Amino acid sequence: MATPQEVAGIVDHTLLKPEATIDDVKALIEDAKKLGTYSVCVSPSMLPLPEDIELGDIKLAVVCGFPSGAVASEIKAAEAARAVAAGAQEVDMVINLGLAKEGAWEELEYDIAVVRDAIPYAVLKVIIESAALTDDEIAKACEASMNAGADFVKTSTGFHPAGGASVHAVEVMKATVGDELEIKASGGIHDGAFALELMKAGATRLGLSGTQKVIDSLPA
């Protein structure tokens, strides 16, 4: 069983509330340092961070095309490029979900590839909004992500009414990508037992806004 330190070490400590302020981001980063999380994930409008904010060993991630994904691919690419130029090391982009529901897989691959091309040296995570997809659609969205050169596939934004991460979705994603891509589970992860189940299913990164609660509730 993973230790609290091991769980914290794969967490993207996340703050994506629209009303969040730069002071909230400062507090998020201080929490991340105390908890030992892998990164913080914030909205791109927060970048560049003020000079008085020290990240230390904490990585900086941002979202892109968030939360709907219903943005022109070239706009997502420009948003991602701006975020990386402003200090982001990782980008979590939302796919155009309508393309997935239509079965327009070549167009979906393009949607991802243009963002990949815009940020060749940053880590790219592709949010497929798995709760809104069938198993077959999850698998095909993962295949499109692989073909487009992504580093991760990610379950959810946490904002879609269909729901967030599930163990089953992670299992389908893992069965599709194998060891070619990493998997991030996010959305609705509120306790340690669920976090461990997702990790067992194949998640190598967790997106959490309530990180302290999850760590504190890990089984003894």
C-alpha positions, 0 to 999 in steps of 0.5 A: 500500500502506498504511503502518504508521502508516495500518494502526495508525490503524484498529486497535482494540487489543484485550484481552478475555481473561477473566483480564485485570486493570486493570494489563493494561488500563493496559499495553494503553493505553500500547501503543496510544499508542506504536503510534498505534492508533485505540482500545483495546477492553476488557471492560465490567467494566473501566469506569470506568477508574481516574482515573490512566489517561490515554487521550490521543487513544485512543478507548475501546471495549467489547464487549456481550453478549460473546462468545455474544450469547445474552443478552436484548436488553434486557440488552444494551441496559442493558450498553451504556448502562452502559458509555457512561455509564462512558466508552465511546465505542464499543460492539461488540455480539454479535448473537443468532446463533440468530436469524440461523440461524433466519432470524428477521430482524425479531427480529434487527433488534430485537436490534440496535435496542434497543442502538442506542436505548440509546446514541444518541450512541456508535458501534455495531458489530454483530458478526455472527460471519460464520464461522458464517453462510452468505453469504446469512445474512451479507448479511441480518445486515448488512441488519438492522444497517443497518435498525437504525441501526448504524455498523459491521458486524463479522466476529467475536468471535475466540472462536467455534470456527467461526473469525474474519475472512476476506477472503470474508466482508468482501467479502460484507459490503461488497457488502451495506452499500456505503458505508452502514456501515463494516466491522470485521474481527477474529479471527485476524488475525496478520500484516500481509499478511492485514490488508492483504487485509482492508482491500483487501476493504473493512475500515475498522477492524481488531480486533487483540490482537497489533497489534505483530506485525501492524505489524512483519510488514507487507510492505516 
